[in-house]
Amino acid sequence: MTETYTRAVFTAPKTIRWDELPLPEPGPREALVKVKACALCTWEQRMYTGEEHYYPLAGGHEISGELVKLGDRVFMDVKPGDKVVAGPLTRCGYCASCTRGLNNICDNALKAYAGRDVPGPAGLAEYILVQDNQLYSAQGEAPFEELALSEPLACVIRSVRAAKVERADDVVVVGAGIMGLIHLLLVKQSGARVIVSEPDKERAEYARKLGAAAIIDPSDGSFVEQVMDLTKKRGADVIFNAVSVAAAVEQSVVALAKGGRSLVYASIYPKPAKITIDPNLFHKKEITLTGTLSQSRQEVQQAVDMIAKGLIDMSPLVSKTFPFNELEEGLKAALKPDTYRVLVEM
């Protein structure tokens, strides 16, 4: 086995440094994983463009790979050579959030990076060292490219669970980017009718191909009126906001049926953002406006199992793959509106 490995680090807008590092030895409760595929999430894209700027940053958090070595205090039913998913989100287990069942928003999420030579999840590398609670078994026939999408799928599992989608609900997904499309795929499994709101004609058509029952173009008339027309004037039972537009959240609340739930899935840009909503809507219609962030360990394992067992097909969302040494080309491709998820392969 090699004694060194390569890691990519964002150091400034459109600037990537390549580090050659000694291969680490896992501690008692750690695992060394050979990265096989890493997806380029919106976060990495924004770091590359400079829209977000926490430099230097070792990015990459949607990771699949092959287990290389386990620490002697890792009691998992996995062995070297097994397919695994690495979920490098910090879950300290001790803070107020973790002990209240909210390990997806651990209070110490960023503190874990502070002691490293470069902050960040560090999945854009040939190898990654993870804690035992960041390792998930992924045995099955699914390719590494699809397994790397376990993290975003887990986030959507949390979103759909929080929205309490029921069979035969009228559900609107705002946005047909990759996260909107994962909502579409997962909500359809719940037995609900899914309406997708998307102004881009190509993305709207792709959503229809993946099973959307109807399409709304919010640039062609009132979003609220179109939702009402498609729901016999009742409104939507659930609306997922998978776009970074504050006005979409405002409109979603108005378009809800009595007892409906509007969920803010995407971060809203630019930050800080504000919305204006008539509070009487909550009083008169008993509606809920909520949101989710990230995923729990349970939701990650559920996502891994769904992909590994073939219970969901993520292949339509893998637009392109690039070799690791062409990371910048991959990031440029990921920024284009005609792609969903672009991955690099090691």
C-alpha positions as CSV (number, residue, x, y, z in Angstrom):
1,M,0.0,0.0,0.0
2,T,1.2,3.5,-0.8
3,E,2.8,5.6,2.0
4,T,1.4,8.9,0.9
5,Y,-1.8,10.2,-0.6
6,T,-3.1,13.3,-2.4
7,R,-5.7,15.8,-0.9
8,A,-7.4,18.8,-2.5
9,V,-7.7,22.0,-0.6
10,F,-9.7,25.1,-1.5
11,T,-7.4,28.1,-0.7
12,A,-9.2,31.0,-2.5
13,P,-11.9,31.5,-5.2
14,K,-11.1,29.1,-8.2
15,T,-7.8,28.1,-6.5
16,I,-7.1,24.5,-5.4
17,R,-3.9,23.3,-3.7
18,W,-2.8,19.7,-4.0
19,D,-1.2,18.3,-0.8
20,E,0.9,15.2,-0.6
21,L,0.5,13.7,2.8
22,P,1.7,10.7,4.8
23,L,-0.9,7.9,4.9
24,P,-2.5,8.1,8.5
25,E,-2.7,5.1,10.8
26,P,-6.2,4.8,12.3
27,G,-6.6,5.2,16.1
28,P,-8.5,2.8,18.3
29,R,-11.9,4.1,17.2
30,E,-11.1,5.2,13.6
31,A,-11.1,3.7,10.2
32,L,-9.0,4.4,7.1
33,V,-11.1,4.4,3.8
34,K,-9.8,4.5,0.3
35,V,-12.0,7.0,-1.4
36,K,-13.6,5.7,-4.7
37,A,-16.1,8.5,-5.5
38,C,-16.8,11.9,-4.1
39,A,-19.7,14.0,-5.2
40,L,-19.4,17.8,-5.7
41,C,-22.2,19.3,-3.6
42,T,-23.4,22.8,-3.8
43,W,-21.2,23.7,-0.8
44,E,-18.0,22.7,-2.7
45,Q,-19.3,24.6,-5.7
46,R,-19.8,27.7,-3.7
47,M,-16.3,27.4,-2.1
48,Y,-14.8,27.1,-5.6
49,T,-16.6,30.2,-6.9
50,G,-16.1,32.2,-3.7
51,E,-19.8,32.6,-2.8
52,E,-18.8,31.0,0.4
53,H,-15.3,31.5,1.7
54,Y,-13.9,29.6,4.7
55,Y,-10.4,29.2,3.4
56,P,-8.4,27.0,3.5
57,L,-10.9,24.2,3.4
58,A,-10.5,20.5,2.7
59,G,-13.9,19.9,1.1
60,G,-15.8,16.7,0.1
61,H,-18.5,15.2,2.2
62,E,-20.5,12.9,-0.1
63,I,-18.1,9.9,-0.1
64,S,-18.1,6.2,-0.9
65,G,-15.1,3.9,-0.8
66,E,-13.3,0.8,0.2
67,L,-12.4,0.0,3.8
68,V,-8.6,-0.3,4.3
69,K,-8.0,-0.6,8.0
70,L,-10.0,-0.5,11.3
71,G,-8.9,0.6,14.7
72,D,-8.9,-2.2,17.4
73,R,-11.9,-0.6,19.2
74,V,-14.2,-0.4,16.2
75,F,-16.9,-3.1,16.7
76,M,-18.6,-3.0,13.3
77,D,-19.4,-6.0,11.1
78,V,-17.1,-4.8,8.3
79,K,-13.7,-5.9,7.1
80,P,-10.9,-4.5,4.9
81,G,-12.0,-4.6,1.2
82,D,-15.7,-4.0,2.0
83,K,-17.7,-1.2,0.3
84,V,-18.5,1.6,2.8
85,V,-19.9,5.1,2.9
86,A,-18.0,7.7,4.9
87,G,-20.2,10.4,6.5
88,P,-17.8,12.9,8.0
89,L,-20.4,15.0,9.8
90,T,-19.4,15.5,13.4
91,R,-21.6,14.0,16.1
92,C,-19.9,14.4,19.4
93,G,-22.6,12.5,21.4
94,Y,-22.3,14.7,24.4
95,C,-23.6,18.2,23.6
96,A,-27.2,19.4,24.3
97,S,-28.3,18.7,20.8
98,C,-26.8,15.2,20.5
99,T,-28.2,14.1,23.8
100,R,-31.7,15.4,22.8
101,G,-31.6,13.3,19.6
102,L,-30.4,16.1,17.3
103,N,-27.0,14.7,16.3
104,N,-27.6,16.1,12.8
105,I,-27.0,19.6,14.2
106,C,-24.3,18.8,16.8
107,D,-23.2,21.9,18.7
108,N,-19.6,20.9,18.2
109,A,-19.9,20.2,14.5
110,L,-17.2,22.7,13.5
111,K,-15.0,22.3,16.6
112,A,-13.8,18.9,15.4
113,Y,-12.1,20.6,12.4
114,A,-10.3,23.1,14.5
115,G,-7.5,20.8,15.5
116,R,-6.7,19.6,12.0
117,D,-3.9,21.0,9.8
118,V,-6.7,22.1,7.4
119,P,-10.4,22.4,8.4
120,G,-13.0,20.4,6.5
121,P,-14.5,17.0,5.9
122,A,-11.6,16.1,3.5
123,G,-13.4,13.7,1.2
124,L,-11.7,15.2,-1.9
125,A,-8.7,13.0,-1.3
126,E,-7.4,9.5,-2.2
127,Y,-7.9,8.4,1.4
128,I,-9.9,9.6,4.4
129,L,-9.6,8.9,8.1
130,V,-13.0,8.8,9.8
131,Q,-14.4,8.0,13.3
132,D,-16.2,4.8,13.8
133,N,-19.6,6.6,14.0
134,Q,-18.9,8.1,10.6
135,L,-18.6,4.7,8.9
136,Y,-21.5,2.9,7.2
137,S,-21.5,-0.6,5.7
138,A,-22.6,-0.5,2.0
139,Q,-22.5,-4.1,0.9
140,G,-24.4,-4.8,-2.3
141,E,-24.2,-4.4,-6.1
142,A,-24.7,-0.6,-6.2
143,P,-21.8,1.2,-7.8
144,F,-19.6,3.7,-5.8
145,E,-21.0,6.6,-7.8
146,E,-24.5,6.0,-6.5
147,L,-23.4,5.1,-3.0
148,A,-21.7,8.5,-2.8
149,L,-25.2,10.1,-3.0
150,S,-26.2,8.4,0.3
151,E,-25.6,11.7,2.2
152,P,-28.0,13.9,0.1
153,L,-30.5,11.0,0.1
154,A,-30.3,10.9,3.9
155,C,-31.0,14.6,4.1
156,V,-34.1,14.1,2.1
157,I,-35.2,11.2,4.1
158,R,-35.1,13.5,7.1
159,S,-37.0,16.2,5.2
160,V,-39.8,13.9,4.1
161,R,-40.1,12.4,7.6
162,A,-40.4,15.9,9.2
163,A,-43.1,16.9,6.7
164,K,-45.2,13.8,7.6
165,V,-46.1,13.0,4.1
166,E,-49.2,10.8,3.9
167,R,-50.6,8.6,1.1
168,A,-52.6,10.5,-1.5
169,D,-51.3,13.8,-0.2
170,D,-50.8,16.6,-2.8
171,V,-47.1,17.5,-2.5
172,V,-45.4,20.3,-4.2
173,V,-41.6,20.2,-4.7
174,V,-40.3,23.7,-5.5
175,G,-37.2,23.3,-7.6
176,A,-36.0,20.5,-9.9
177,G,-32.4,20.5,-9.1
178,I,-30.9,17.4,-7.7
179,M,-32.3,17.9,-4.2
180,G,-35.8,18.6,-5.6
181,L,-35.6,15.5,-7.8
182,I,-34.5,13.3,-4.8
183,H,-37.6,14.7,-3.0
184,L,-39.7,13.7,-6.0
185,L,-38.3,10.1,-6.0
186,L,-38.7,9.6,-2.3
187,V,-42.1,11.2,-1.9
188,K,-43.5,9.0,-4.8
189,Q,-42.5,6.0,-2.7
190,S,-44.9,7.4,0.0
191,G,-47.9,7.1,-2.3
192,A,-48.4,10.8,-2.6
193,R,-49.1,12.8,-5.8
194,V,-46.1,15.0,-6.6
195,I,-46.3,18.4,-8.4
196,V,-43.0,20.0,-9.3
197,S,-42.5,23.8,-9.7
198,E,-39.6,24.6,-12.0
199,P,-39.2,27.4,-14.6
200,D,-36.4,25.8,-16.5
201,K,-38.1,23.8,-19.3
202,E,-35.4,21.1,-19.6
203,R,-35.3,20.5,-15.8
204,A,-39.1,20.5,-15.7
205,E,-39.3,17.9,-18.4
206,Y,-36.8,15.7,-16.6
207,A,-38.9,15.9,-13.5
208,R,-41.9,14.8,-15.5
209,K,-39.8,11.9,-16.8
210,L,-38.9,10.9,-13.3
211,G,-42.6,10.7,-12.3
212,A,-43.9,14.2,-11.5
213,A,-47.7,14.1,-11.9
214,A,-47.8,17.8,-12.9
215,I,-45.5,20.7,-13.6
216,I,-45.8,24.3,-12.5
217,D,-43.9,27.1,-14.1
218,P,-43.7,29.9,-11.4
219,S,-42.5,32.4,-14.1
220,D,-45.8,31.9,-16.0
221,G,-48.5,33.2,-13.7
222,S,-49.1,33.0,-10.0
223,F,-47.5,30.1,-8.2
224,V,-50.3,30.1,-5.6
225,E,-53.1,30.1,-8.2
226,Q,-51.5,27.2,-10.1
227,V,-51.2,25.1,-7.0
228,M,-54.9,25.9,-6.2
229,D,-56.0,24.9,-9.7
230,L,-54.2,21.6,-9.4
231,T,-55.7,20.8,-6.0
232,K,-59.3,21.8,-6.5
233,K,-58.8,25.1,-4.7
234,R,-57.8,23.2,-1.5
235,G,-54.1,23.9,-1.5
236,A,-51.1,21.6,-1.1
237,D,-50.8,19.3,1.9
238,V,-47.0,19.6,1.8
239,I,-44.6,21.9,0.0
240,F,-40.8,21.4,0.0
241,N,-38.7,24.4,-0.7
242,A,-35.7,23.1,-2.5
243,V,-34.5,26.4,-4.0
244,S,-32.5,29.2,-2.3
245,V,-35.2,31.9,-2.9
246,A,-36.9,33.6,0.1
247,A,-40.0,34.6,-1.9
248,A,-40.6,30.9,-2.7
249,V,-41.0,30.3,1.1
250,E,-43.5,33.1,1.4
251,Q,-45.6,31.8,-1.5
252,S,-45.5,28.3,-0.2
253,V,-47.2,29.2,3.0
254,V,-50.0,30.9,1.2
255,A,-50.5,27.9,-1.1
256,L,-50.9,25.4,1.7
257,A,-54.2,23.6,2.5
258,K,-55.6,23.6,6.0
259,G,-53.3,21.6,8.2
260,G,-50.6,21.8,5.5
261,R,-46.8,21.8,6.1
262,S,-44.2,23.9,4.3
263,L,-40.6,22.8,4.8
264,V,-37.6,24.9,4.1
265,Y,-35.0,22.4,2.8
266,A,-32.5,24.6,1.0
267,S,-30.4,27.4,2.5
268,I,-31.6,30.8,1.4
269,Y,-29.2,33.1,-0.3
270,P,-28.0,35.8,-0.1
271,K,-27.6,35.6,3.7
272,P,-29.1,36.9,5.9
273,A,-32.5,36.5,4.4
274,K,-35.9,37.7,5.6
275,I,-39.5,36.7,4.7
276,T,-42.9,38.4,5.4
277,I,-45.9,36.3,6.2
278,D,-49.3,37.1,7.5
279,P,-49.4,35.3,10.9
280,N,-53.2,34.9,10.7
281,L,-52.6,32.1,8.2
282,F,-51.1,30.0,11.0
283,H,-54.1,30.9,13.2
284,K,-56.8,30.3,10.7
285,K,-55.5,27.3,8.7
286,E,-53.4,25.5,11.4
287,I,-50.5,25.3,9.0
288,T,-46.8,24.6,9.8
289,L,-43.6,26.2,8.5
290,T,-40.6,24.3,9.5
291,G,-37.2,23.1,8.1
292,T,-34.5,20.5,8.3
293,L,-30.7,20.4,8.1
294,S,-28.4,17.5,7.4
295,Q,-29.3,14.0,8.7
296,S,-29.0,11.6,11.6
297,R,-26.9,8.5,11.7
298,Q,-30.1,6.4,11.4
299,E,-31.1,8.3,8.2
300,V,-27.7,7.9,6.7
301,Q,-27.8,4.1,7.2
302,Q,-31.3,4.0,5.8
303,A,-30.1,5.9,2.7
304,V,-27.1,3.6,2.3
305,D,-29.3,0.5,2.6
306,M,-31.8,1.8,0.1
307,I,-29.1,2.4,-2.5
308,A,-27.2,-0.8,-1.7
309,K,-30.4,-2.9,-1.9
310,G,-31.7,-1.3,-5.1
311,L,-34.7,0.2,-3.4
312,I,-34.1,3.5,-5.1
313,D,-32.4,4.3,-8.4
314,M,-30.0,7.2,-8.0
315,S,-28.3,6.7,-11.4
316,P,-30.5,9.4,-13.2
317,L,-29.0,12.0,-10.9
318,V,-25.3,11.2,-11.8
319,S,-24.7,13.5,-14.6
320,K,-20.9,13.2,-15.1
321,T,-17.8,11.8,-13.6
322,F,-14.2,13.1,-13.7
323,P,-10.9,11.6,-12.5
324,F,-9.7,13.2,-9.3
325,N,-6.9,15.1,-11.1
326,E,-9.5,16.9,-13.2
327,L,-11.3,18.2,-10.1
328,E,-11.5,21.8,-11.4
329,E,-13.1,20.6,-14.7
330,G,-15.6,18.7,-12.6
331,L,-16.4,21.7,-10.5
332,K,-17.0,23.8,-13.7
333,A,-19.3,21.1,-15.0
334,A,-21.2,21.0,-11.7
335,L,-21.9,24.7,-11.9
336,K,-23.7,24.3,-15.2
337,P,-27.5,24.2,-15.0
338,D,-27.7,21.1,-17.2
339,T,-26.1,18.8,-14.6
340,Y,-27.4,17.4,-11.4
341,R,-24.6,15.7,-9.5
342,V,-21.0,15.6,-10.8
343,L,-18.6,13.3,-9.1
344,V,-14.8,12.7,-9.1
345,E,-13.5,9.2,-9.0
346,M,-10.2,8.2,-7.4
